[in-house]
Amino acid sequence: MMAQNGVVFTAVSPEAARYRVSVLSYCTTTVDEAIPGFALHALSTRAEIGPDT
C-alpha cells in the first residue's frame, strides 16, 4: 500500500470521525514529492493539515 493512502484512509475512516484530525505534512512522504502533496490537498477538505516544518 502506498504511504499517502495509508495516511488519507486512516484520517477519513469512520473511526476517526469522532476526533478532530490533523495531519502533519512534513511527516508524509513517498517516492515522488508531488504525490503526498496531491494527497494532502485532497485531504484538506476533511482534516486539518499541519505546517510544512
CHARMM-style PDB file with segment names, atoms N, HN, CA, C and O in Angstrom:
ATOM      1  N   MET     1       0.845  -1.180   0.000  1.00  0.00      PROA
ATOM      2  CA  MET     1       0.000   0.000   0.000  1.00  0.00      PROA
ATOM      3  C   MET     1       0.888   1.239   0.000  1.00  0.00      PROA
ATOM      4  O   MET     1       1.925   1.269   0.664  1.00  0.00      PROA
ATOM      5  N   MET     2       0.491   2.226  -0.721  1.00  0.00      PROA
ATOM      6  HN  MET     2      -0.351   2.202  -1.260  1.00  0.00      PROA
ATOM      7  CA  MET     2       1.268   3.463  -0.773  1.00  0.00      PROA
ATOM      8  C   MET     2       1.055   4.265   0.507  1.00  0.00      PROA
ATOM      9  O   MET     2      -0.051   4.316   1.044  1.00  0.00      PROA
ATOM     10  N   ALA     3       2.121   4.887   0.983  1.00  0.00      PROA
ATOM     11  HN  ALA     3       3.020   4.846   0.546  1.00  0.00      PROA
ATOM     12  CA  ALA     3       2.091   5.601   2.262  1.00  0.00      PROA
ATOM     13  C   ALA     3       1.005   6.666   2.314  1.00  0.00      PROA
ATOM     14  O   ALA     3       0.306   6.790   3.320  1.00  0.00      PROA
ATOM     15  N   GLN     4       0.858   7.432   1.244  1.00  0.00      PROA
ATOM     16  HN  GLN     4       1.426   7.331   0.427  1.00  0.00      PROA
ATOM     17  CA  GLN     4      -0.136   8.504   1.281  1.00  0.00      PROA
ATOM     18  C   GLN     4      -1.545   7.955   1.417  1.00  0.00      PROA
ATOM     19  O   GLN     4      -2.398   8.594   2.034  1.00  0.00      PROA
ATOM     20  N   ASN     5      -1.805   6.784   0.852  1.00  0.00      PROA
ATOM     21  HN  ASN     5      -1.112   6.265   0.350  1.00  0.00      PROA
ATOM     22  CA  ASN     5      -3.130   6.170   1.006  1.00  0.00      PROA
ATOM     23  C   ASN     5      -3.366   5.737   2.444  1.00  0.00      PROA
ATOM     24  O   ASN     5      -4.478   5.871   2.957  1.00  0.00      PROA
ATOM     25  N   GLY     6      -2.350   5.229   3.091  1.00  0.00      PROA
ATOM     26  HN  GLY     6      -1.447   5.120   2.675  1.00  0.00      PROA
ATOM     27  CA  GLY     6      -2.488   4.847   4.497  1.00  0.00      PROA
ATOM     28  C   GLY     6      -2.844   6.037   5.362  1.00  0.00      PROA
ATOM     29  O   GLY     6      -3.686   5.929   6.254  1.00  0.00      PROA
ATOM     30  N   VAL     7      -2.214   7.168   5.109  1.00  0.00      PROA
ATOM     31  HN  VAL     7      -1.530   7.256   4.385  1.00  0.00      PROA
ATOM     32  CA  VAL     7      -2.499   8.389   5.871  1.00  0.00      PROA
ATOM     33  C   VAL     7      -3.911   8.880   5.573  1.00  0.00      PROA
ATOM     34  O   VAL     7      -4.683   9.153   6.492  1.00  0.00      PROA
ATOM     35  N   VAL     8      -4.247   8.992   4.302  1.00  0.00      PROA
ATOM     36  HN  VAL     8      -3.619   8.770   3.555  1.00  0.00      PROA
ATOM     37  CA  VAL     8      -5.561   9.521   3.912  1.00  0.00      PROA
ATOM     38  C   VAL     8      -6.688   8.632   4.414  1.00  0.00      PROA
ATOM     39  O   VAL     8      -7.638   9.130   5.018  1.00  0.00      PROA
ATOM     40  N   PHE     9      -6.603   7.329   4.177  1.00  0.00      PROA
ATOM     41  HN  PHE     9      -5.832   6.925   3.687  1.00  0.00      PROA
ATOM     42  CA  PHE     9      -7.696   6.432   4.562  1.00  0.00      PROA
ATOM     43  C   PHE     9      -7.866   6.354   6.075  1.00  0.00      PROA
ATOM     44  O   PHE     9      -8.986   6.212   6.566  1.00  0.00      PROA
ATOM     45  N   THR    10      -6.772   6.446   6.811  1.00  0.00      PROA
ATOM     46  HN  THR    10      -5.863   6.561   6.412  1.00  0.00      PROA
ATOM     47  CA  THR    10      -6.870   6.466   8.265  1.00  0.00      PROA
ATOM     48  C   THR    10      -7.535   7.750   8.740  1.00  0.00      PROA
ATOM     49  O   THR    10      -8.390   7.716   9.625  1.00  0.00      PROA
ATOM     50  N   ALA    11      -7.151   8.876   8.162  1.00  0.00      PROA
ATOM     51  HN  ALA    11      -6.456   8.904   7.443  1.00  0.00      PROA
ATOM     52  CA  ALA    11      -7.683  10.176   8.586  1.00  0.00      PROA
ATOM     53  C   ALA    11      -9.174  10.326   8.297  1.00  0.00      PROA
ATOM     54  O   ALA    11      -9.874  11.022   9.034  1.00  0.00      PROA
ATOM     55  N   VAL    12      -9.669   9.693   7.246  1.00  0.00      PROA
ATOM     56  HN  VAL    12      -9.101   9.128   6.647  1.00  0.00      PROA
ATOM     57  CA  VAL    12     -11.087   9.832   6.889  1.00  0.00      PROA
ATOM     58  C   VAL    12     -11.916   8.605   7.267  1.00  0.00      PROA
ATOM     59  O   VAL    12     -13.075   8.497   6.868  1.00  0.00      PROA
ATOM     60  N   SER    13     -11.341   7.695   8.022  1.00  0.00      PROA
ATOM     61  HN  SER    13     -10.399   7.782   8.346  1.00  0.00      PROA
ATOM     62  CA  SER    13     -12.050   6.474   8.404  1.00  0.00      PROA
ATOM     63  C   SER    13     -13.214   6.791   9.347  1.00  0.00      PROA
ATOM     64  O   SER    13     -13.194   7.815  10.030  1.00  0.00      PROA
ATOM     65  N   PRO    14     -14.207   5.936   9.386  1.00  0.00      PROA
ATOM     66  CA  PRO    14     -15.325   6.140  10.319  1.00  0.00      PROA
ATOM     67  C   PRO    14     -14.859   6.223  11.776  1.00  0.00      PROA
ATOM     68  O   PRO    14     -15.440   6.953  12.580  1.00  0.00      PROA
ATOM     69  N   GLU    15     -13.823   5.481  12.102  1.00  0.00      PROA
ATOM     70  HN  GLU    15     -13.351   4.888  11.449  1.00  0.00      PROA
ATOM     71  CA  GLU    15     -13.299   5.510  13.468  1.00  0.00      PROA
ATOM     72  C   GLU    15     -12.718   6.877  13.827  1.00  0.00      PROA
ATOM     73  O   GLU    15     -12.746   7.271  14.994  1.00  0.00      PROA
ATOM     74  N   ALA    16     -12.203   7.591  12.858  1.00  0.00      PROA
ATOM     75  HN  ALA    16     -12.180   7.272  11.910  1.00  0.00      PROA
ATOM     76  CA  ALA    16     -11.603   8.905  13.106  1.00  0.00      PROA
ATOM     77  C   ALA    16     -12.641  10.020  13.143  1.00  0.00      PROA
ATOM     78  O   ALA    16     -12.329  11.137  13.555  1.00  0.00      PROA
ATOM     79  N   ALA    17     -13.862   9.737  12.722  1.00  0.00      PROA
ATOM     80  HN  ALA    17     -14.115   8.830  12.387  1.00  0.00      PROA
ATOM     81  CA  ALA    17     -14.897  10.769  12.596  1.00  0.00      PROA
ATOM     82  C   ALA    17     -15.196  11.485  13.910  1.00  0.00      PROA
ATOM     83  O   ALA    17     -15.591  12.651  13.895  1.00  0.00      PROA
ATOM     84  N   ARG    18     -15.020  10.823  15.024  1.00  0.00      PROA
ATOM     85  HN  ARG    18     -14.699   9.876  15.036  1.00  0.00      PROA
ATOM     86  CA  ARG    18     -15.344  11.460  16.304  1.00  0.00      PROA
ATOM     87  C   ARG    18     -14.214  12.332  16.841  1.00  0.00      PROA
ATOM     88  O   ARG    18     -14.348  12.935  17.906  1.00  0.00      PROA
ATOM     89  N   TYR    19     -13.091  12.403  16.104  1.00  0.00      PROA
ATOM     90  HN  TYR    19     -12.982  11.913  15.239  1.00  0.00      PROA
ATOM     91  CA  TYR    19     -11.933  13.187  16.524  1.00  0.00      PROA
ATOM     92  C   TYR    19     -11.696  14.376  15.601  1.00  0.00      PROA
ATOM     93  O   TYR    19     -12.150  14.391  14.456  1.00  0.00      PROA
ATOM     94  N   ARG    20     -10.994  15.349  16.107  1.00  0.00      PROA
ATOM     95  HN  ARG    20     -10.626  15.336  17.036  1.00  0.00      PROA
ATOM     96  CA  ARG    20     -10.503  16.450  15.270  1.00  0.00      PROA
ATOM     97  C   ARG    20      -9.162  15.981  14.710  1.00  0.00      PROA
ATOM     98  O   ARG    20      -8.166  15.944  15.432  1.00  0.00      PROA
ATOM     99  N   VAL    21      -9.136  15.631  13.453  1.00  0.00      PROA
ATOM    100  HN  VAL    21      -9.945  15.662  12.867  1.00  0.00      PROA
ATOM    101  CA  VAL    21      -7.959  15.017  12.840  1.00  0.00      PROA
ATOM    102  C   VAL    21      -7.039  16.078  12.263  1.00  0.00      PROA
ATOM    103  O   VAL    21      -7.482  16.991  11.566  1.00  0.00      PROA
ATOM    104  N   SER    22      -5.757  15.948  12.561  1.00  0.00      PROA
ATOM    105  HN  SER    22      -5.397  15.206  13.127  1.00  0.00      PROA
ATOM    106  CA  SER    22      -4.713  16.789  11.971  1.00  0.00      PROA
ATOM    107  C   SER    22      -3.653  15.885  11.380  1.00  0.00      PROA
ATOM    108  O   SER    22      -3.306  14.859  11.965  1.00  0.00      PROA
ATOM    109  N   VAL    23      -3.140  16.263  10.226  1.00  0.00      PROA
ATOM    110  HN  VAL    23      -3.422  17.096   9.751  1.00  0.00      PROA
ATOM    111  CA  VAL    23      -2.069  15.517   9.576  1.00  0.00      PROA
ATOM    112  C   VAL    23      -0.881  16.455   9.433  1.00  0.00      PROA
ATOM    113  O   VAL    23      -1.011  17.554   8.894  1.00  0.00      PROA
ATOM    114  N   LEU    24       0.273  16.022   9.916  1.00  0.00      PROA
ATOM    115  HN  LEU    24       0.379  15.129  10.354  1.00  0.00      PROA
ATOM    116  CA  LEU    24       1.485  16.825   9.803  1.00  0.00      PROA
ATOM    117  C   LEU    24       2.097  16.587   8.426  1.00  0.00      PROA
ATOM    118  O   LEU    24       2.554  15.487   8.115  1.00  0.00      PROA
ATOM    119  N   SER    25       2.096  17.623   7.617  1.00  0.00      PROA
ATOM    120  HN  SER    25       1.724  18.517   7.869  1.00  0.00      PROA
ATOM    121  CA  SER    25       2.527  17.456   6.228  1.00  0.00      PROA
ATOM    122  C   SER    25       3.976  17.016   6.113  1.00  0.00      PROA
ATOM    123  O   SER    25       4.315  16.298   5.173  1.00  0.00      PROA
ATOM    124  N   TYR    26       4.835  17.415   7.025  1.00  0.00      PROA
ATOM    125  HN  TYR    26       4.560  17.999   7.789  1.00  0.00      PROA
ATOM    126  CA  TYR    26       6.242  17.035   6.932  1.00  0.00      PROA
ATOM    127  C   TYR    26       6.492  15.604   7.394  1.00  0.00      PROA
ATOM    128  O   TYR    26       7.625  15.128   7.333  1.00  0.00      PROA
ATOM    129  N   CYS    27       5.469  14.922   7.848  1.00  0.00      PROA
ATOM    130  HN  CYS    27       4.548  15.309   7.898  1.00  0.00      PROA
ATOM    131  CA  CYS    27       5.612  13.525   8.268  1.00  0.00      PROA
ATOM    132  C   CYS    27       5.078  12.559   7.219  1.00  0.00      PROA
ATOM    133  O   CYS    27       4.914  11.371   7.496  1.00  0.00      PROA
ATOM    134  N   THR    28       4.809  13.053   6.034  1.00  0.00      PROA
ATOM    135  HN  THR    28       4.942  14.018   5.809  1.00  0.00      PROA
ATOM    136  CA  THR    28       4.325  12.188   4.962  1.00  0.00      PROA
ATOM    137  C   THR    28       5.299  12.252   3.795  1.00  0.00      PROA
ATOM    138  O   THR    28       5.837  13.314   3.482  1.00  0.00      PROA
ATOM    139  N   THR    29       5.516  11.130   3.164  1.00  0.00      PROA
ATOM    140  HN  THR    29       5.078  10.267   3.418  1.00  0.00      PROA
ATOM    141  CA  THR    29       6.422  11.093   2.025  1.00  0.00      PROA
ATOM    142  C   THR    29       6.163   9.863   1.175  1.00  0.00      PROA
ATOM    143  O   THR    29       5.445   8.951   1.585  1.00  0.00      PROA
ATOM    144  N   THR    30       6.739   9.845   0.018  1.00  0.00      PROA
ATOM    145  HN  THR    30       7.322  10.586  -0.315  1.00  0.00      PROA
ATOM    146  CA  THR    30       6.725   8.694  -0.882  1.00  0.00      PROA
ATOM    147  C   THR    30       7.850   8.902  -1.889  1.00  0.00      PROA
ATOM    148  O   THR    30       8.714   9.752  -1.675  1.00  0.00      PROA
ATOM    149  N   VAL    31       7.856   8.153  -2.969  1.00  0.00      PROA
ATOM    150  HN  VAL    31       7.153   7.463  -3.142  1.00  0.00      PROA
ATOM    151  CA  VAL    31       8.976   8.205  -3.911  1.00  0.00      PROA
ATOM    152  C   VAL    31       9.052   9.501  -4.715  1.00  0.00      PROA
ATOM    153  O   VAL    31      10.109   9.829  -5.254  1.00  0.00      PROA
ATOM    154  N   ASP    32       7.966  10.228  -4.801  1.00  0.00      PROA
ATOM    155  HN  ASP    32       7.107   9.962  -4.363  1.00  0.00      PROA
ATOM    156  CA  ASP    32       7.924  11.488  -5.552  1.00  0.00      PROA
ATOM    157  C   ASP    32       7.282  12.545  -4.662  1.00  0.00      PROA
ATOM    158  O   ASP    32       6.188  12.329  -4.139  1.00  0.00      PROA
ATOM    159  N   GLU    33       7.935  13.667  -4.486  1.00  0.00      PROA
ATOM    160  HN  GLU    33       8.824  13.843  -4.911  1.00  0.00      PROA
ATOM    161  CA  GLU    33       7.460  14.712  -3.576  1.00  0.00      PROA
ATOM    162  C   GLU    33       6.057  15.218  -3.914  1.00  0.00      PROA
ATOM    163  O   GLU    33       5.325  15.647  -3.022  1.00  0.00      PROA
ATOM    164  N   ALA    34       5.682  15.171  -5.177  1.00  0.00      PROA
ATOM    165  HN  ALA    34       6.277  14.822  -5.901  1.00  0.00      PROA
ATOM    166  CA  ALA    34       4.369  15.678  -5.586  1.00  0.00      PROA
ATOM    167  C   ALA    34       3.221  14.804  -5.090  1.00  0.00      PROA
ATOM    168  O   ALA    34       2.134  15.316  -4.820  1.00  0.00      PROA
ATOM    169  N   ILE    35       3.437  13.512  -4.966  1.00  0.00      PROA
ATOM    170  HN  ILE    35       4.320  13.096  -5.185  1.00  0.00      PROA
ATOM    171  CA  ILE    35       2.357  12.585  -4.619  1.00  0.00      PROA
ATOM    172  C   ILE    35       1.745  12.876  -3.247  1.00  0.00      PROA
ATOM    173  O   ILE    35       0.523  12.982  -3.150  1.00  0.00      PROA
ATOM    174  N   PRO    36       2.545  13.010  -2.182  1.00  0.00      PROA
ATOM    175  CA  PRO    36       1.899  13.345  -0.911  1.00  0.00      PROA
ATOM    176  C   PRO    36       1.257  14.726  -0.939  1.00  0.00      PROA
ATOM    177  O   PRO    36       0.286  14.974  -0.224  1.00  0.00      PROA
ATOM    178  N   GLY    37       1.793  15.628  -1.761  1.00  0.00      PROA
ATOM    179  HN  GLY    37       2.582  15.427  -2.342  1.00  0.00      PROA
ATOM    180  CA  GLY    37       1.167  16.941  -1.908  1.00  0.00      PROA
ATOM    181  C   GLY    37      -0.241  16.847  -2.459  1.00  0.00      PROA
ATOM    182  O   GLY    37      -1.154  17.517  -1.976  1.00  0.00      PROA
ATOM    183  N   PHE    38      -0.413  16.013  -3.470  1.00  0.00      PROA
ATOM    184  HN  PHE    38       0.329  15.469  -3.862  1.00  0.00      PROA
ATOM    185  CA  PHE    38      -1.753  15.796  -4.039  1.00  0.00      PROA
ATOM    186  C   PHE    38      -2.681  15.186  -2.993  1.00  0.00      PROA
ATOM    187  O   PHE    38      -3.827  15.612  -2.840  1.00  0.00      PROA
ATOM    188  N   ALA    39      -2.176  14.191  -2.279  1.00  0.00      PROA
ATOM    189  HN  ALA    39      -1.246  13.845  -2.402  1.00  0.00      PROA
ATOM    190  CA  ALA    39      -2.996  13.525  -1.260  1.00  0.00      PROA
ATOM    191  C   ALA    39      -3.380  14.489  -0.144  1.00  0.00      PROA
ATOM    192  O   ALA    39      -4.527  14.491   0.305  1.00  0.00      PROA
ATOM    193  N   LEU    40      -2.436  15.305   0.308  1.00  0.00      PROA
ATOM    194  HN  LEU    40      -1.505  15.304  -0.056  1.00  0.00      PROA
ATOM    195  CA  LEU    40      -2.728  16.261   1.377  1.00  0.00      PROA
ATOM    196  C   LEU    40      -3.715  17.325   0.913  1.00  0.00      PROA
ATOM    197  O   LEU    40      -4.584  17.746   1.676  1.00  0.00      PROA
ATOM    198  N   HSD    41      -3.582  17.758  -0.332  1.00  0.00      PROA
ATOM    199  HN  HSD    41      -2.875  17.417  -0.952  1.00  0.00      PROA
ATOM    200  CA  HSD    41      -4.528  18.745  -0.860  1.00  0.00      PROA
ATOM    201  C   HSD    41      -5.944  18.167  -0.873  1.00  0.00      PROA
ATOM    202  O   HSD    41      -6.890  18.841  -0.464  1.00  0.00      PROA
ATOM    203  N   ALA    42      -6.095  16.937  -1.334  1.00  0.00      PROA
ATOM    204  HN  ALA    42      -5.327  16.390  -1.666  1.00  0.00      PROA
ATOM    205  CA  ALA    42      -7.407  16.296  -1.356  1.00  0.00      PROA
ATOM    206  C   ALA    42      -7.938  16.099   0.063  1.00  0.00      PROA
ATOM    207  O   ALA    42      -9.135  16.251   0.304  1.00  0.00      PROA
ATOM    208  N   LEU    43      -7.072  15.770   0.980  1.00  0.00      PROA
ATOM    209  HN  LEU    43      -6.099  15.647   0.784  1.00  0.00      PROA
ATOM    210  CA  LEU    43      -7.461  15.532   2.368  1.00  0.00      PROA
ATOM    211  C   LEU    43      -7.840  16.814   3.096  1.00  0.00      PROA
ATOM    212  O   LEU    43      -8.561  16.764   4.092  1.00  0.00      PROA
ATOM    213  N   SER    44      -7.373  17.945   2.624  1.00  0.00      PROA
ATOM    214  HN  SER    44      -6.787  17.985   1.815  1.00  0.00      PROA
ATOM    215  CA  SER    44      -7.582  19.217   3.332  1.00  0.00      PROA
ATOM    216  C   SER    44      -9.052  19.601   3.485  1.00  0.00      PROA
ATOM    217  O   SER    44      -9.377  20.457   4.308  1.00  0.00      PROA
ATOM    218  N   THR    45      -9.939  18.992   2.716  1.00  0.00      PROA
ATOM    219  HN  THR    45      -9.675  18.297   2.047  1.00  0.00      PROA
ATOM    220  CA  THR    45     -11.365  19.265   2.882  1.00  0.00      PROA
ATOM    221  C   THR    45     -11.957  18.475   4.037  1.00  0.00      PROA
ATOM    222  O   THR    45     -13.066  18.775   4.479  1.00  0.00      PROA
ATOM    223  N   ARG    46     -11.235  17.460   4.543  1.00  0.00      PROA
ATOM    224  HN  ARG    46     -10.334  17.216   4.184  1.00  0.00      PROA
ATOM    225  CA  ARG    46     -11.748  16.594   5.604  1.00  0.00      PROA
ATOM    226  C   ARG    46     -10.947  16.642   6.899  1.00  0.00      PROA
ATOM    227  O   ARG    46     -11.425  16.197   7.943  1.00  0.00      PROA
ATOM    228  N   ALA    47      -9.718  17.186   6.836  1.00  0.00      PROA
ATOM    229  HN  ALA    47      -9.330  17.548   5.988  1.00  0.00      PROA
ATOM    230  CA  ALA    47      -8.850  17.206   8.014  1.00  0.00      PROA
ATOM    231  C   ALA    47      -7.970  18.446   7.978  1.00  0.00      PROA
ATOM    232  O   ALA    47      -7.730  19.027   6.919  1.00  0.00      PROA
ATOM    233  N   GLU    48      -7.499  18.836   9.143  1.00  0.00      PROA
ATOM    234  HN  GLU    48      -7.694  18.365  10.003  1.00  0.00      PROA
ATOM    235  CA  GLU    48      -6.569  19.954   9.241  1.00  0.00      PROA
ATOM    236  C   GLU    48      -5.183  19.458   8.826  1.00  0.00      PROA
ATOM    237  O   GLU    48      -4.727  18.407   9.277  1.00  0.00      PROA
ATOM    238  N   ILE    49      -4.529  20.220   7.969  1.00  0.00      PROA
ATOM    239  HN  ILE    49      -4.899  21.073   7.602  1.00  0.00      PROA
ATOM    240  CA  ILE    49      -3.180  19.866   7.522  1.00  0.00      PROA
ATOM    241  C   ILE    49      -2.203  20.777   8.255  1.00  0.00      PROA
ATOM    242  O   ILE    49      -2.309  22.002   8.195  1.00  0.00      PROA
ATOM    243  N   GLY    50      -1.243  20.154   8.951  1.00  0.00      PROA
ATOM    244  HN  GLY    50      -1.157  19.159   9.000  1.00  0.00      PROA
ATOM    245  CA  GLY    50      -0.288  20.895   9.765  1.00  0.00      PROA
ATOM    246  C   GLY    50       0.784  21.569   8.931  1.00  0.00      PROA
ATOM    247  O   GLY    50       0.772  21.490   7.703  1.00  0.00      PROA
ATOM    248  N   PRO    51       1.706  22.229   9.604  1.00  0.00      PROA
ATOM    249  CA  PRO    51       2.737  23.008   8.907  1.00  0.00      PROA
ATOM    250  C   PRO    51       3.701  22.142   8.116  1.00  0.00      PROA
ATOM    251  O   PRO    51       3.822  20.940   8.355  1.00  0.00      PROA
ATOM    252  N   ASP    52       4.385  22.774   7.167  1.00  0.00      PROA
ATOM    253  HN  ASP    52       4.286  23.750   6.973  1.00  0.00      PROA
ATOM    254  CA  ASP    52       5.386  22.069   6.354  1.00  0.00      PROA
ATOM    255  C   ASP    52       6.624  21.718   7.161  1.00  0.00      PROA
ATOM    256  O   ASP    52       7.332  20.768   6.826  1.00  0.00      PROA
ATOM    257  N   THR    53       6.891  22.460   8.205  1.00  0.00      PROA
ATOM    258  HN  THR    53       6.317  23.232   8.478  1.00  0.00      PROA
ATOM    259  CA  THR    53       8.077  22.164   9.026  1.00  0.00      PROA
ATOM    260  C   THR    53       7.736  22.296  10.492  1.00  0.00      PROA
ATOM    261  OT1 THR    53       8.596  22.088  11.348  1.00  0.00      PROA
TER     262      THR     53
END
